[in-house]
Amino acid sequence: MKKIFFLICLAVGLSRASGQTAMDSIFILPDTIKVFSLENLYASLLEFHPIVKQTKLLNEVAKQEIRMARGAFDPKVQAQLNVKEFDKKDYYNKVNTSLTIPTWFPLDPKIGFEKNTGLFIDPENIVGGSADNSQLMTGVSLPLGRGLFTDDRRAALKQAKLFTQMAAAEQIKLINKILLDAAKDYWQWYFSYYNYRLLNKNTLIAEEIFRRVKLDATYGEASTIDTVQAKIILQQRLVERQESLLEFLNTGIRISNYLWDSAGYPVQLSSAVAPVLVQDDGQLLSVQTLEDLTLQAKQNHPELVKLRVKLNQLDIDKKLAQEYLKPRLDLNYNFINQPFRPSGEFQSFRFLNDYKFGLDFSMPILIRKERAKLAQTKLKIQSTQYEQTQAEREIINQVNAIFNQIVNTSKILVHQTLVVENYDKILKAELFNLANGESDLFKINVQQEKLIQSQSKLLKLKAEYEKMKATIYWAAGVRNLNFIEGN
């Protein structure tokens, strides 16, 4: 009777811990355990992680680049004072002030005031009709050759504005990388957590089997070798459980690397939380999704965006280099004491009277430096275009390769699930044979071992499959790996 009772208990215990029923049971968490989804990890990481906060500084850096470039258009106040006194003589006292207002179109207005006194002033500084030789000037400067269509200051501002796009792309790239690392560690934690639960359950079964076999051996209803066999299996299960426990603890520590609180302090992953898998792959496995991801990669992948921005920056450099091939021809025209005199009196404009006019011309004879600069820029553009073509090809091929992996792994998951179910059937058949005296504990252990290995492999495949899902969004350059903040 004890022998029959043992067989029944053995059959019931193993059947509950085998097959799909056992796989389902390890996913049923106690009420004291809270689930911690990948979305929860993403949300926490994007809000509190120091590296993510650091990447957001790139936007501020870009703003300051624009601000610095706009500094070239700031109004400029200048003042000069030159005084000479020698041998109790006032040689001269010169005051020259001006306000220049740069504009986008290179027509820069200028207002100036000049006052010259002393015994030895240059004749050109003497203003007729003015006792103190003071004069008020208003005028403009205009480049008619080099600098008419673009110049260093306008090119610098355009470059700075493009840098904001570069910074945004770099931010997406860095955040996506840390999200991908977090996803891979999360799904490794998922595998380790449920693999430990699976092996722990089988260890408890092995302990129960060993206890019953040892008890039956005491009453002479089981052989000594059966006891040894049960002891070996228990020891093997204990080793496997201990190894899985170490992996489970270490993966939890790696997850803690991504957890921070609002005050900037690190947070340790609680033992009262567990990973969870929410499978929804119908849309992901469609050909349309692949086409959408491919299009997304071509348009918005950070590396391709950065290369496009680089080409735009080089195009600005090229236009500036072409501008330097032109001769320099700068025109200056200033009204003197118009429409106001230094004393404050108003008078009408007289365009051909009371003015200062200047014309500056210069041009290198061979312009070798300028031509070399233009040639270098064109070579950089060509090189960047080659780089862009190769990068786009590699990115698209990578997206396609990962998609193929996802589709293939999805099919393998279906087959592996069937493998687990079939090993369960074989184990139950051996249990039936054991009850009829046609099997032994050794055969039962062999079939149970194969079942456990197939279950563990199924868990690992599920984890690898989820890693690939995160990887394909990273490969396509999808912002935040398709995670929508605020969800």
C-alpha positions as MATLAB code, in Angstrom:
seq = 'MKKIFFLICLAVGLSRASGQTAMDSIFILPDTIKVFSLENLYASLLEFHPIVKQTKLLNEVAKQEIRMARGAFDPKVQAQLNVKEFDKKDYYNKVNTSLTIPTWFPLDPKIGFEKNTGLFIDPENIVGGSADNSQLMTGVSLPLGRGLFTDDRRAALKQAKLFTQMAAAEQIKLINKILLDAAKDYWQWYFSYYNYRLLNKNTLIAEEIFRRVKLDATYGEASTIDTVQAKIILQQRLVERQESLLEFLNTGIRISNYLWDSAGYPVQLSSAVAPVLVQDDGQLLSVQTLEDLTLQAKQNHPELVKLRVKLNQLDIDKKLAQEYLKPRLDLNYNFINQPFRPSGEFQSFRFLNDYKFGLDFSMPILIRKERAKLAQTKLKIQSTQYEQTQAEREIINQVNAIFNQIVNTSKILVHQTLVVENYDKILKAELFNLANGESDLFKINVQQEKLIQSQSKLLKLKAEYEKMKATIYWAAGVRNLNFIEGN';
ca = [
       0.000    0.000    0.000;
       2.856    2.377    0.812;
       4.432    1.655   -2.559;
       1.213    2.498   -4.380;
       0.757    5.617   -2.255;
       4.294    6.751   -3.096;
       3.725    6.268   -6.815;
       0.499    8.234   -6.737;
       2.110   11.092   -4.801;
       5.093   11.030   -7.130;
       2.861   11.141  -10.198;
       0.723   13.958   -8.836;
       3.724   16.006   -7.680;
       5.614   15.706  -10.977;
       2.584   16.283  -13.162;
       1.830   19.511  -11.336;
       5.415   20.656  -11.816;
       5.688   19.651  -15.443;
       4.465   20.780  -18.812;
       2.547   23.960  -19.492;
       0.831   23.797  -16.098;
       4.187   24.212  -14.372;
       5.174   27.049  -16.722;
       1.909   28.806  -15.949;
       2.328   28.320  -12.223;
       5.715   30.056  -12.027;
       4.155   33.193  -13.544;
       1.478   33.331  -10.834;
       2.994   35.747   -8.323;
       2.058   36.083   -4.641;
      -0.049   39.067   -3.592;
       2.966   40.522   -1.800;
       4.870   40.851   -5.093;
       4.276   43.862   -7.340;
       5.010   43.768  -11.050;
       7.620   46.134  -12.459;
       7.177   46.397  -16.206;
       9.673   47.506  -18.808;
       7.526   50.606  -19.316;
       7.910   51.411  -15.604;
      11.676   51.123  -16.001;
      11.661   53.341  -19.106;
       9.537   55.994  -17.397;
      11.774   56.101  -14.323;
      14.937   56.150  -16.407;
      13.782   58.984  -18.672;
      12.787   61.127  -15.718;
      15.534   60.561  -13.170;
      18.618   58.925  -14.718;
      21.699   61.221  -14.555;
      22.890   60.319  -18.059;
      19.483   61.207  -19.500;
      19.613   64.520  -17.644;
      23.098   65.038  -19.008;
      21.921   64.541  -22.589;
      19.269   67.205  -22.072;
      22.093   69.678  -21.483;
      22.895   69.327  -25.180;
      19.815   71.424  -25.959;
      21.058   74.168  -23.672;
      24.520   73.979  -25.238;
      22.915   74.409  -28.674;
      20.949   77.438  -27.449;
      24.131   79.034  -26.172;
      25.830   78.369  -29.517;
      23.060   80.350  -31.225;
      23.285   83.057  -28.610;
      27.027   83.301  -29.114;
      26.644   83.516  -32.906;
      24.015   86.240  -32.554;
      26.580   88.191  -30.561;
      28.159   89.158  -33.879;
      24.995   91.211  -34.552;
      25.042   93.029  -31.216;
      25.146   96.836  -31.408;
      28.662   98.058  -30.654;
      29.659  101.204  -28.791;
      33.172  102.539  -29.270;
      34.954  105.491  -27.716;
      38.452  106.891  -28.128;
      40.126  109.649  -26.157;
      43.581  110.986  -27.066;
      45.110  113.853  -25.104;
      48.595  115.406  -25.435;
      49.993  118.140  -23.176;
      53.661  119.195  -23.316;
      55.625  122.188  -22.144;
      52.446  123.727  -20.726;
      50.861  123.552  -24.123;
      47.616  121.763  -24.989;
      48.716  119.964  -28.129;
      45.438  118.200  -28.762;
      42.389  116.705  -27.133;
      40.516  114.250  -29.359;
      37.223  112.537  -28.569;
      35.726  110.009  -30.980;
      32.617  107.936  -30.151;
      30.386  105.795  -32.300;
      27.456  103.358  -32.230;
      27.332  100.648  -34.899;
      24.234   98.467  -35.399;
      25.014   95.320  -37.467;
      22.108   93.894  -39.464;
      21.457   90.578  -41.239;
      21.718   92.271  -44.597;
      25.228   93.777  -44.472;
      24.083   97.403  -44.445;
      25.379   98.447  -41.047;
      24.138  101.848  -39.779;
      26.585  103.920  -37.740;
      26.250  107.049  -35.610;
      29.361  108.868  -34.419;
      30.441  112.009  -32.615;
      33.860  113.624  -32.912;
      35.336  116.570  -31.055;
      38.905  117.849  -31.496;
      40.563  120.744  -29.648;
      44.145  121.917  -29.097;
      46.876  124.004  -30.612;
      48.259  121.388  -32.951;
      45.354  119.539  -34.536;
      45.715  118.081  -37.981;
      44.000  120.215  -40.590;
      41.740  117.319  -41.537;
      40.292  117.348  -38.005;
      39.305  121.003  -38.222;
      35.606  121.528  -38.831;
      34.671  124.852  -40.376;
      31.938  126.769  -38.637;
      32.529  124.963  -35.351;
      34.512  126.619  -32.558;
      35.358  123.317  -30.842;
      35.753  121.298  -34.048;
      32.904  118.940  -33.165;
      30.862  117.044  -35.686;
      28.100  114.450  -35.741;
      28.196  111.651  -38.334;
      25.488  109.257  -39.452;
      26.049  106.735  -42.203;
      26.277  103.167  -43.395;
      28.852  100.667  -44.600;
      28.064   98.184  -47.346;
      30.210   95.433  -48.912;
      29.595   95.385  -52.650;
      31.896   92.438  -53.355;
      32.891   89.822  -50.791;
      30.369   89.653  -47.966;
      27.344   90.903  -49.868;
      25.469   87.575  -49.911;
      27.127   85.837  -46.957;
      29.910   86.460  -44.478;
      31.477   84.923  -41.389;
      28.878   86.192  -38.954;
      25.877   85.064  -40.995;
      27.519   81.704  -41.691;
      28.269   81.250  -37.968;
      24.631   81.883  -37.031;
      23.376   79.409  -39.643;
      25.887   76.846  -38.369;
      24.711   77.377  -34.805;
      21.077   76.842  -35.773;
      22.035   73.612  -37.521;
      23.895   72.576  -34.384;
      20.550   72.415  -32.558;
      19.464   69.672  -34.964;
      22.777   67.916  -34.423;
      22.328   68.138  -30.648;
      18.765   66.794  -30.830;
      19.911   63.814  -32.916;
      22.805   63.131  -30.531;
      20.406   63.275  -27.595;
      18.113   60.682  -29.191;
      21.115   58.479  -29.963;
      22.445   58.554  -26.394;
      19.046   58.046  -24.752;
      18.173   55.201  -27.119;
      21.454   53.480  -26.276;
      20.836   53.583  -22.542;
      17.227   52.453  -23.041;
      18.451   49.515  -25.124;
      20.952   48.539  -22.432;
      18.190   48.814  -19.835;
      15.846   46.649  -21.942;
      18.472   43.942  -22.393;
      19.228   43.901  -18.664;
      15.514   43.878  -17.869;
      14.815   40.819  -19.993;
      17.880   39.073  -18.596;
      16.424   39.785  -15.160;
      13.094   38.417  -16.390;
      14.718   35.136  -17.476;
      16.762   34.840  -14.276;
      13.762   35.561  -12.054;
      11.391   33.001  -13.551;
      14.143   30.459  -14.204;
      14.934   30.611  -10.489;
      11.254   30.081   -9.667;
      11.160   27.109  -12.054;
      14.289   25.486  -10.603;
      13.201   26.228   -7.049;
       9.903   24.443   -7.659;
      11.717   21.429   -9.104;
      14.130   21.430   -6.165;
      11.199   21.190   -3.767;
       9.843   18.256   -5.785;
      13.261   16.554   -5.699;
      13.375   17.011   -1.929;
       9.939   15.432   -1.589;
      10.889   12.501   -3.846;
      14.096   11.888   -1.899;
      12.218   11.981    1.402;
       9.658    9.454    0.197;
      12.230    7.123   -1.396;
      14.333    7.217    1.784;
      11.239    6.476    3.851;
      10.271    3.555    1.592;
      13.824    2.200    1.751;
      13.530    2.200    5.535;
      10.533   -0.128    5.225;
      12.195   -2.233    2.558;
       9.883   -1.020   -0.219;
      12.661    0.758   -2.170;
      16.204   -0.274   -2.959;
      19.326    1.483   -1.708;
      20.261    2.440   -5.254;
      16.921    4.238   -5.603;
      17.837    6.302   -2.570;
      21.235    7.135   -4.078;
      19.594    8.080   -7.366;
      17.073   10.345   -5.639;
      19.886   11.929   -3.592;
      21.926   12.659   -6.748;
      18.942   14.319   -8.402;
      18.302   16.422   -5.309;
      21.937   17.535   -5.186;
      21.824   18.388   -8.879;
      18.669   20.445   -8.360;
      20.250   22.245   -5.403;
      23.294   23.171   -7.517;
      21.104   24.401  -10.379;
      18.938   26.425   -8.002;
      21.973   28.019   -6.351;
      23.449   28.962   -9.719;
      20.163   30.456  -10.862;
      19.851   32.345   -7.566;
      23.227   34.022   -8.135;
      22.216   35.025  -11.661;
      18.873   36.316  -10.371;
      20.518   38.446   -7.654;
      23.152   39.887  -10.010;
      20.663   40.795  -12.732;
      18.597   42.583  -10.097;
      21.680   44.584   -9.127;
      22.211   45.545  -12.791;
      18.615   46.789  -12.995;
      19.327   48.993   -9.972;
      21.907   50.849  -12.097;
      18.990   52.503  -13.910;
      16.932   53.437  -10.828;
      17.206   56.898   -9.258;
      14.820   59.036   -7.253;
      13.749   62.621   -7.862;
      16.475   63.928   -5.517;
      19.201   62.236   -7.549;
      19.903   59.397   -5.111;
      20.329   55.801   -6.336;
      17.480   53.390   -5.656;
      18.010   49.689   -4.973;
      15.640   47.275   -6.690;
      13.200   45.906   -4.146;
      12.880   42.156   -3.637;
       9.108   42.678   -3.567;
       8.909   43.449   -7.313;
       9.016   41.129  -10.301;
       9.327   41.548  -14.082;
       6.344   40.909  -16.276;
       5.865   40.015  -19.934;
       3.040   41.538  -21.951;
       3.153   39.943  -25.374;
       1.557   41.784  -28.299;
       3.411   40.944  -31.490;
       0.746   40.907  -34.185;
       1.593   44.356  -35.518;
       5.332   44.030  -34.968;
       5.583   40.918  -37.129;
       3.780   42.446  -40.117;
       5.567   43.419  -43.322;
       4.001   46.879  -43.071;
       5.760   47.414  -39.761;
       9.077   46.581  -41.396;
       8.374   49.105  -44.156;
       7.413   51.744  -41.573;
      10.561   51.109  -39.553;
      12.686   51.251  -42.695;
      11.149   54.588  -43.664;
      11.564   55.838  -40.098;
      15.230   54.851  -40.180;
      15.860   56.678  -43.462;
      14.169   59.859  -42.269;
      14.942   60.113  -38.565;
      17.798   57.808  -37.589;
      20.136   59.951  -35.451;
      23.246   58.989  -37.412;
      21.622   59.885  -40.733;
      20.207   63.107  -39.302;
      23.673   64.080  -38.087;
      25.161   63.363  -41.514;
      22.467   65.458  -43.212;
      23.161   68.311  -40.807;
      26.867   67.937  -41.480;
      26.204   68.226  -45.219;
      24.146   71.362  -44.632;
      26.956   72.821  -42.557;
      29.455   71.998  -45.278;
      27.169   73.637  -47.818;
      27.325   76.830  -45.741;
      31.117   76.509  -45.673;
      31.128   76.074  -49.443;
      29.043   79.206  -50.033;
      31.311   81.140  -47.689;
      34.388   79.841  -49.513;
      32.862   80.878  -52.842;
      32.205   84.301  -51.401;
      35.907   84.659  -50.575;
      36.741   84.247  -54.279;
      35.234   87.681  -54.853;
      37.255   90.874  -54.482;
      36.746   92.928  -51.373;
      34.948   96.164  -52.190;
      33.576   98.010  -49.151;
      31.621  101.238  -49.391;
      31.344  103.738  -46.518;
      29.143  106.807  -46.665;
      28.604  109.176  -43.737;
      26.631  112.395  -43.454;
      28.317  115.120  -41.417;
      26.125  117.161  -39.060;
      22.990  115.889  -40.809;
      20.150  116.126  -39.931;
      21.371  117.415  -36.551;
      24.266  119.617  -35.688;
      26.227  118.871  -32.503;
      24.560  121.898  -30.939;
      21.156  120.249  -31.487;
      19.975  122.387  -34.386;
      18.010  120.596  -37.083;
      18.774  120.901  -40.779;
      17.635  119.061  -43.876;
      19.651  116.315  -45.588;
      22.022  117.391  -48.332;
      23.264  114.237  -50.030;
      26.047  115.828  -52.050;
      27.289  118.192  -49.374;
      28.847  117.614  -45.951;
      29.698  113.936  -46.219;
      32.540  111.474  -45.910;
      32.924  108.757  -48.481;
      35.251  105.770  -48.478;
      35.886  102.887  -50.846;
      38.176   99.957  -49.934;
      39.281   97.437  -52.513;
      41.573   94.444  -52.192;
      42.002   91.092  -53.891;
      44.771   88.479  -53.973;
      46.172   88.056  -57.461;
      46.208   84.233  -57.544;
      43.596   83.582  -54.805;
      45.266   80.202  -54.171;
      44.281   80.119  -50.504;
      40.628   80.794  -51.321;
      40.511   78.270  -54.169;
      42.153   75.613  -51.973;
      39.607   76.260  -49.195;
      36.738   75.811  -51.649;
      38.274   72.630  -53.074;
      38.756   71.202  -49.577;
      35.140   71.900  -48.686;
      33.901   70.200  -51.842;
      36.026   67.146  -51.025;
      34.555   67.046  -47.507;
      31.056   67.187  -48.978;
      31.827   64.320  -51.334;
      33.364   62.280  -48.516;
      30.344   62.880  -46.266;
      27.970   61.865  -49.064;
      29.835   58.576  -49.422;
      29.631   58.091  -45.671;
      25.904   58.872  -45.708;
      25.235   56.344  -48.484;
      27.105   53.582  -46.664;
      25.569   54.413  -43.281;
      22.031   54.334  -44.679;
      22.672   50.974  -46.326;
      24.086   49.471  -43.128;
      21.215   50.809  -40.999;
      18.514   49.485  -43.343;
      20.226   46.102  -43.600;
      20.516   45.958  -39.816;
      16.795   46.668  -39.418;
      15.962   43.936  -41.938;
      18.323   41.450  -40.274;
      16.826   42.047  -36.814;
      13.310   41.782  -38.245;
      14.240   38.417  -39.746;
      15.567   37.349  -36.348;
      12.308   38.377  -34.689;
      10.176   36.474  -37.198;
      12.430   33.430  -36.987;
      12.548   33.471  -33.178;
       8.772   33.801  -33.081;
       8.488   30.549  -35.025;
      11.102   28.866  -32.823;
       9.069   29.903  -29.766;
       6.040   28.094  -31.163;
       8.093   24.925  -31.728;
       9.795   25.155  -28.342;
       6.403   25.468  -26.645;
       5.362   22.254  -28.377;
       8.634   20.620  -27.272;
       7.782   21.432  -23.645;
       4.280   20.033  -24.058;
       5.584   16.843  -25.653;
       8.205   16.290  -22.953;
       5.389   16.670  -20.469;
       3.459   13.939  -22.252;
       6.503   11.638  -22.238;
       7.013   12.197  -18.522;
       3.401   11.414  -17.782;
       3.692    8.263  -19.894;
       6.735    7.164  -17.883;
       4.794    7.808  -14.692;
       2.016    5.601  -16.010;
       4.534    2.881  -16.892;
       6.077    3.203  -13.445;
       2.700    2.626  -11.877;
       2.412   -0.573  -13.950;
       5.911   -1.754  -13.064;
       7.315   -1.096  -16.551;
       9.636    1.809  -15.662;
      11.912    2.953  -12.859;
      13.056    6.104  -11.070;
      16.082    6.479  -13.356;
      13.913    6.818  -16.468;
      11.619    9.225  -14.643;
      14.583   11.427  -13.715;
      15.882   11.446  -17.287;
      12.553   12.607  -18.680;
      12.091   15.174  -15.939;
      15.577   16.581  -16.637;
      14.757   16.984  -20.333;
      11.494   18.708  -19.419;
      13.229   21.177  -17.092;
      15.863   21.974  -19.738;
      13.189   22.579  -22.375;
      11.246   24.836  -19.986;
      14.354   26.855  -19.157;
      15.179   27.167  -22.850;
      11.650   28.411  -23.525;
      12.090   31.124  -20.884;
      15.424   32.138  -22.388;
      13.925   32.325  -25.881;
      11.155   34.579  -24.614;
      13.730   36.886  -23.039;
      15.878   36.945  -26.191;
      12.796   37.637  -28.287;
      11.939   40.676  -26.174;
      15.526   41.924  -26.441;
      15.228   41.775  -30.238;
      12.032   43.822  -30.126;
      13.872   46.602  -28.295;
      16.864   46.243  -30.600;
      14.866   46.747  -33.799;
      13.513   50.085  -32.550;
      17.057   51.073  -31.607;
      18.365   50.017  -35.038;
      15.642   52.090  -36.728;
      16.479   55.096  -34.546;
      12.944   55.374  -33.165;
      12.879   57.977  -30.411;
      12.788   56.406  -26.919;
      12.493   52.971  -28.559;
       8.831   53.653  -29.338;
       8.031   54.359  -25.679;
       5.656   57.285  -25.287;
       6.419   59.319  -22.170;
       3.444   59.855  -19.921;
       1.890   56.462  -20.604;
];
